Amino acid sequence: MAKTPLITRKGYQKLRDELDYLWRVERPEITRKVTWAASLGDRSENADYQYNKKKLREIDRRVRYLRKCLENLKVVDYHPQQEGKVFFGAFVELENDDGKVLTIRIVGYDEIFDRKDVISVDAPMARALIGKEADDEVTVVTEAGRFDWWINKIWYDTTDKI
């Protein structure tokens, strides 16, 4: 499934910071290590050379991905017209029949990694929530089954804008 190319302003800045760090700090450091290790002679049995060359390829791959990604992403800033309804960037507190409370934020695909408090705008839960209001019932259908949730409250990070 294609991912929707949206991102929050803070998410975009985080990716820009990562790209800047990789390009200006990490890559030059690893390049120096590769050059030093290569100067030692036989590269075929040189663990420093092999390891750092591999690391350099990984950095270059990530840099290419970030550059392409940042070029194609559309930053979605908070707008007061969003208040009261669930849209991209919303924080949503949900509750199910068992009284389980879940708080999530709807963000772009590139913002979900290593986090448990956010979901991609492309996730079934996000698709079910978009356009809904507080006190609405939401049915989410996934491979694991059908789940009913009630929206307790909706809010936005009003600082997530220009």
C-alpha positions as CSV (number, residue, x, y, z in Angstrom):
1,M,0.0,0.0,0.0
2,A,1.3,3.5,-0.9
3,K,1.9,5.7,2.1
4,T,0.3,9.2,2.2
5,P,3.1,11.8,1.9
6,L,2.1,13.9,4.9
7,I,4.1,14.9,7.9
8,T,3.8,17.2,10.9
9,R,6.2,20.2,11.1
10,K,8.0,18.7,14.0
11,G,8.3,15.4,12.2
12,Y,9.7,17.1,9.2
13,Q,12.3,19.0,11.3
14,K,13.3,15.8,13.0
15,L,14.0,14.2,9.5
16,R,15.9,17.3,8.4
17,D,18.0,17.2,11.6
18,E,18.8,13.5,11.0
19,L,19.9,14.2,7.4
20,D,22.0,17.1,8.5
21,Y,23.7,15.1,11.3
22,L,24.4,12.1,8.9
23,W,25.7,14.3,6.2
24,R,27.8,16.8,8.2
25,V,28.9,14.7,11.2
26,E,28.5,10.9,10.8
27,R,29.5,10.5,7.1
28,P,32.7,12.6,7.3
29,E,33.8,10.7,10.4
30,I,33.2,7.3,8.9
31,T,34.9,8.4,5.6
32,R,38.0,9.3,7.6
33,K,38.0,5.9,9.2
34,V,37.6,4.1,5.9
35,T,40.5,6.2,4.5
36,W,42.7,5.4,7.5
37,A,41.8,1.6,7.3
38,A,42.5,1.5,3.6
39,S,46.0,3.1,4.1
40,L,46.9,0.0,6.2
41,G,47.2,-2.2,3.2
42,D,45.3,-5.4,2.5
43,R,41.6,-4.6,2.6
44,S,40.3,-8.1,2.2
45,E,41.2,-9.1,5.8
46,N,40.9,-5.6,7.4
47,A,38.0,-5.7,9.8
48,D,38.0,-1.9,10.3
49,Y,37.9,-1.2,6.6
50,Q,35.1,-3.8,6.0
51,Y,33.0,-2.6,8.9
52,N,33.3,1.1,8.2
53,K,32.8,0.6,4.5
54,K,29.5,-1.2,5.3
55,K,28.5,1.6,7.7
56,L,29.2,4.2,5.0
57,R,26.9,2.4,2.5
58,E,24.2,2.3,5.2
59,I,24.6,6.1,5.8
60,D,24.5,6.8,2.1
61,R,21.4,4.7,1.7
62,R,19.7,6.6,4.6
63,V,20.8,10.0,3.2
64,R,19.3,9.1,-0.2
65,Y,16.1,8.0,1.4
66,L,15.8,11.1,3.5
67,R,16.6,13.5,0.6
68,K,13.9,11.8,-1.6
69,C,11.5,11.7,1.3
70,L,11.9,15.3,2.4
71,E,11.4,16.4,-1.2
72,N,8.1,14.6,-1.5
73,L,6.5,15.2,1.9
74,K,3.9,17.8,2.5
75,V,4.0,19.5,5.9
76,V,0.6,19.8,7.4
77,D,0.4,22.6,10.0
78,Y,-2.3,23.0,12.6
79,H,-5.2,25.2,11.6
80,P,-8.0,26.4,14.0
81,Q,-10.7,25.0,11.6
82,Q,-9.6,21.5,12.6
83,E,-10.9,22.0,16.2
84,G,-13.6,19.6,17.3
85,K,-12.9,17.0,14.6
86,V,-10.2,14.4,14.0
87,F,-7.8,15.3,11.2
88,F,-4.1,14.7,10.5
89,G,-2.1,15.7,13.5
90,A,-4.9,15.2,16.0
91,F,-4.4,13.7,19.5
92,V,-7.3,11.4,20.3
93,E,-8.3,9.8,23.5
94,L,-10.4,6.7,22.9
95,E,-12.2,4.2,25.2
96,N,-13.6,0.8,24.5
97,D,-16.4,-1.3,26.1
98,D,-13.9,-2.7,28.6
99,G,-12.9,0.8,29.9
100,K,-9.5,0.6,28.2
101,V,-8.3,4.1,27.4
102,L,-6.0,4.7,24.5
103,T,-4.4,8.0,23.6
104,I,-2.9,8.3,20.1
105,R,-1.8,10.9,17.6
106,I,-2.3,10.6,13.9
107,V,0.9,11.4,12.0
108,G,2.8,10.6,8.8
109,Y,4.4,7.2,8.1
110,D,7.9,8.5,8.7
111,E,7.0,9.6,12.2
112,I,5.8,6.3,13.7
113,F,9.0,4.3,14.2
114,D,10.1,3.6,17.8
115,R,7.0,5.2,19.2
116,K,3.9,3.6,20.8
117,D,1.8,6.8,21.1
118,V,1.3,7.6,17.4
119,I,-0.3,5.9,14.4
120,S,0.1,6.4,10.7
121,V,-2.6,8.3,8.8
122,D,-2.8,5.2,6.7
123,A,-3.6,2.9,9.6
124,P,-7.1,1.4,9.8
125,M,-7.7,3.2,13.1
126,A,-6.7,6.5,11.6
127,R,-8.9,6.0,8.6
128,A,-11.8,5.2,10.8
129,L,-11.2,8.3,13.0
130,I,-10.8,11.0,10.3
131,G,-13.7,13.5,10.4
132,K,-15.2,12.2,13.6
133,E,-16.0,14.3,16.7
134,A,-15.9,13.7,20.5
135,D,-18.5,11.2,21.7
136,D,-18.7,9.5,18.3
137,E,-18.5,5.7,18.1
138,V,-15.8,4.4,15.8
139,T,-15.6,0.9,14.4
140,V,-12.2,-0.3,13.3
141,V,-11.9,-3.4,11.2
142,T,-8.5,-5.1,10.9
143,E,-7.2,-8.5,10.2
144,A,-7.4,-9.2,14.0
145,G,-11.2,-8.4,14.0
146,R,-13.7,-5.7,14.6
147,F,-13.2,-3.2,17.4
148,D,-15.5,-0.5,18.7
149,W,-14.2,2.7,20.4
150,W,-15.7,5.9,21.6
151,I,-13.9,9.2,21.2
152,N,-13.5,10.9,24.6
153,K,-11.6,14.0,23.4
154,I,-9.7,15.5,20.6
155,W,-6.9,18.1,20.7
156,Y,-4.1,19.5,18.6
157,D,-0.5,20.7,19.2
158,T,-1.1,24.4,18.4
159,T,2.7,25.0,18.4
160,D,3.1,22.6,15.4
161,K,2.9,25.3,12.8
162,I,5.1,28.0,11.2
